[in-house]
Amino acid sequence: MAGTADVVVVGGGVIGLSAAWEAARRGLSIALVDPAPGRGAGWVAAGILAPVSETSSERPTLARLFCAAADRWPAFAARLEAATGLATGFQACGAVAVALCASDREALEGLLAAHRALGREASALSASECRSVVDLLSPALDSGVLVPGDHQVDNRALMTALVEACAGAGVQTIAERAAALELDAHGAVAGVATARGDVVRGRWAVLAAGAWTPQIGGVPAGVLPAVRPVKGHVVRLRAAGGRQVFSHVVSGYVYGRHRYLVARADGSVVVGATVEERGFDTTVQAGALRSLLDDARLLVPSADDWEYVECLAGLRPGSPDGAPFVGATRVPGLLVATGHYRNGLLLAPISAEAIAEHLTAGTVLSPFEAFPPDRSGISSASSGPSEAS
Ligand SMILES: Cc1cc2nc3c(=O)[nH]c(=O)nc-3n(C[C@H](O)[C@H](O)[C@H](O)COP(=O)(O)OP(=O)(O)OC[C@H]3O[C@@H](n4cnc5c(N)ncnc54)[C@H](O)[C@@H]3O)c2cc1C
């Protein structure tokens, strides 16, 4: 027997860690099972917190969930920093979205329309106005949009702080791979079996293993959502001088490709990201690296002079309808928290709150009401994606 807790959280990525910490803060005993807590896609990610830029005016309910998530970030970051004494790198910095050429203007128009439909601030900029916000931007840009409500967090500082916060809140970490859910004679959760054959007993289980969630055994057919891995490369560069090279997130549309540059306080710059359907493959490919670097220098020509630090590929937990799966399933005691696709960092605080709310009060947090985990047609027994948001 590996342990006993009220709740067994499977997966210590940004979602599992946030949920474990929030539930522990509310007085529940938590065991977190993960062979490598604090890694997963969240370690690779860029750290943009962009509620509207990542949805569209055709998905207002989803966009409202993303906005509710973004609104929780300042308090979440402050709470985490106070609990751990560690910085998260959260910055209420805003973003400038730019179109490289006339054919990319349509994307900006969509962005403006989506912000206006939701009553969020955004304003059109000329090319020279873009450069007055970020002076390193290329003089060859077409136009832009200023988005004051997009922010950033240093994803790796965040993961480190979450691991620390969980330890400080008494979360018991079991550094093993979860193999299967254990059910009792009535079909309710009894615990989680690890790959070594130990069982961690618990009344509840929260499956938050990102793209790997459907691989957990012992779950009745049709209960787990059809989450799939969506590969993304990011490149990390470092500018000389060890200071932040620009304050706003740069979000660029480059001949139809969506790229971004996120400058951190220490002089590093994250360039992202590709979106690829390649299964569980995290090979770093030369073509992806080349494409990201080419697009980065089209947006910010001085990127060519910066030091190359690394290129990594991670697996986003893609969801068939672009919305996450957070909440209770029809198996008594079984919750899921997965399918956060391109927005797991943005959605971590609100997902954690939703899980803790269900565990302590049995209620569904209102922004998630439209997205029950068992919404029809998207269980792991059903077929592939219907939307790539
Ligand atoms: C290139 C890229 C850029 C991104 N940029 C952003 C961004 O700017 N903003 C944003 O909000 N989001 C971004 N994302 C998305 C974000 O990273 C994900 O949505 C988020 O990490 C999902 O969190 P998760 O905890 O569900 O999964 P993960 O972060 O993948 O964590 C899953 C965890 O489960 C563990 N695990 C797997 N199998 C098992 C098992 N059997 N037993 C126990 N544990 C297991 C893994 O070890 C891992 O720790 C990006 C993702 C990528 C790849």
The ligand as an SDF file (V2000), in Angstrom:
LIG
                    3D

 53 58  0  0  0  0  0  0  0  0999 V2000
    4.5590   24.5600  -27.0840 C   0  0  0  0  0  0  0  0  0  0  0  0
    3.4920   24.8520  -26.0770 C   0  0  0  0  0  0  0  0  0  0  0  0
    3.2170   26.1680  -25.7420 C   0  0  0  0  0  0  0  0  0  0  0  0
    2.1970   26.4430  -24.8110 C   0  0  0  0  0  0  0  0  0  0  0  0
    1.9660   27.7420  -24.4490 N   0  0  0  0  0  0  0  0  0  0  0  0
    0.9890   28.0260  -23.5720 C   0  0  0  0  0  0  0  0  0  0  0  0
    0.7610   29.3580  -23.1500 C   0  0  0  0  0  0  0  0  0  0  0  0
    1.4740   30.2760  -23.5640 O   0  0  0  0  0  0  0  0  0  0  0  0
   -0.2720   29.5990  -22.2970 N   0  0  0  0  0  0  0  0  0  0  0  0
   -1.0640   28.6030  -21.8160 C   0  0  0  0  0  0  0  0  0  0  0  0
   -1.9870   28.8980  -21.0500 O   0  0  0  0  0  0  0  0  0  0  0  0
   -0.8580   27.3170  -22.1650 N   0  0  0  0  0  0  0  0  0  0  0  0
    0.1520   27.0110  -23.0320 C   0  0  0  0  0  0  0  0  0  0  0  0
    0.3730   25.7240  -23.4200 N   0  0  0  0  0  0  0  0  0  0  0  0
   -0.5740   24.6930  -23.0060 C   0  0  0  0  0  0  0  0  0  0  0  0
   -0.2950   24.1920  -21.6030 C   0  0  0  0  0  0  0  0  0  0  0  0
    1.0750   23.9120  -21.4570 O   0  0  0  0  0  0  0  0  0  0  0  0
   -1.1330   22.9360  -21.3520 C   0  0  0  0  0  0  0  0  0  0  0  0
   -2.4890   23.2000  -21.6110 O   0  0  0  0  0  0  0  0  0  0  0  0
   -0.9710   22.5060  -19.8900 C   0  0  0  0  0  0  0  0  0  0  0  0
    0.3790   22.2390  -19.6130 O   0  0  0  0  0  0  0  0  0  0  0  0
   -1.8290   21.2870  -19.5890 C   0  0  0  0  0  0  0  0  0  0  0  0
   -1.5990   20.9770  -18.2580 O   0  0  0  0  0  0  0  0  0  0  0  0
   -1.8140   19.5080  -17.6850 P   0  0  0  0  0  0  0  0  0  0  0  0
   -1.3940   19.5520  -16.2730 O   0  0  0  0  0  0  0  0  0  0  0  0
   -3.1910   19.0600  -18.0340 O   0  0  0  0  0  0  0  0  0  0  0  0
   -0.8460   18.6000  -18.5570 O   0  0  0  0  0  0  0  0  0  0  0  0
    0.7340   18.5370  -18.5520 P   0  0  0  0  0  0  0  0  0  0  0  0
    1.2950   19.8870  -18.2710 O   0  0  0  0  0  0  0  0  0  0  0  0
    1.1630   17.8680  -19.7950 O   0  0  0  0  0  0  0  0  0  0  0  0
    1.0650   17.6120  -17.2890 O   0  0  0  0  0  0  0  0  0  0  0  0
    0.6820   16.2630  -17.2920 C   0  0  0  0  0  0  0  0  0  0  0  0
    1.3810   15.5750  -16.1370 C   0  0  0  0  0  0  0  0  0  0  0  0
    0.8460   14.2580  -16.0190 O   0  0  0  0  0  0  0  0  0  0  0  0
    1.9070   13.3800  -15.7440 C   0  0  0  0  0  0  0  0  0  0  0  0
    1.5250   12.0300  -16.1440 N   0  0  0  0  0  0  0  0  0  0  0  0
    1.3710   11.5280  -17.3980 C   0  0  0  0  0  0  0  0  0  0  0  0
    0.9760   10.2350  -17.3240 N   0  0  0  0  0  0  0  0  0  0  0  0
    0.8880    9.9260  -16.0060 C   0  0  0  0  0  0  0  0  0  0  0  0
    0.5320    8.7500  -15.3010 C   0  0  0  0  0  0  0  0  0  0  0  0
    0.1770    7.6240  -15.9380 N   0  0  0  0  0  0  0  0  0  0  0  0
    0.5780    8.7770  -13.9500 N   0  0  0  0  0  0  0  0  0  0  0  0
    0.9120    9.9070  -13.2880 C   0  0  0  0  0  0  0  0  0  0  0  0
    1.2420   11.0550  -13.9190 N   0  0  0  0  0  0  0  0  0  0  0  0
    1.2360   11.0580  -15.2560 C   0  0  0  0  0  0  0  0  0  0  0  0
    3.0990   13.9420  -16.4940 C   0  0  0  0  0  0  0  0  0  0  0  0
    4.3360   13.5010  -15.9110 O   0  0  0  0  0  0  0  0  0  0  0  0
    2.8790   15.4470  -16.3160 C   0  0  0  0  0  0  0  0  0  0  0  0
    3.5570   15.9390  -15.1810 O   0  0  0  0  0  0  0  0  0  0  0  0
    1.4350   25.3980  -24.2660 C   0  0  0  0  0  0  0  0  0  0  0  0
    1.7530   24.0730  -24.5750 C   0  0  0  0  0  0  0  0  0  0  0  0
    2.7950   23.7960  -25.4550 C   0  0  0  0  0  0  0  0  0  0  0  0
    3.1540   22.3690  -25.7520 C   0  0  0  0  0  0  0  0  0  0  0  0
  1  2  1  0
  2  3  1  0
  2 52  2  0
  3  4  2  0
  4  5  1  0
  4 50  1  0
  5  6  2  0
  6  7  1  0
  6 13  1  0
  7  8  2  0
  7  9  1  0
  9 10  1  0
 10 11  2  0
 10 12  1  0
 12 13  2  0
 13 14  1  0
 14 15  1  0
 14 50  1  0
 15 16  1  0
 16 17  1  0
 16 18  1  0
 18 19  1  0
 18 20  1  0
 20 21  1  0
 20 22  1  0
 22 23  1  0
 23 24  1  0
 24 25  2  0
 24 26  1  0
 24 27  1  0
 27 28  1  0
 28 29  2  0
 28 30  1  0
 28 31  1  0
 31 32  1  0
 32 33  1  0
 33 34  1  0
 33 48  1  0
 34 35  1  0
 35 36  1  0
 35 46  1  0
 36 37  1  0
 36 45  1  0
 37 38  2  0
 38 39  1  0
 39 40  1  0
 39 45  2  0
 40 41  1  0
 40 42  2  0
 42 43  1  0
 43 44  2  0
 44 45  1  0
 46 47  1  0
 46 48  1  0
 48 49  1  0
 50 51  2  0
 51 52  1  0
 52 53  1  0
M  END
$$$$
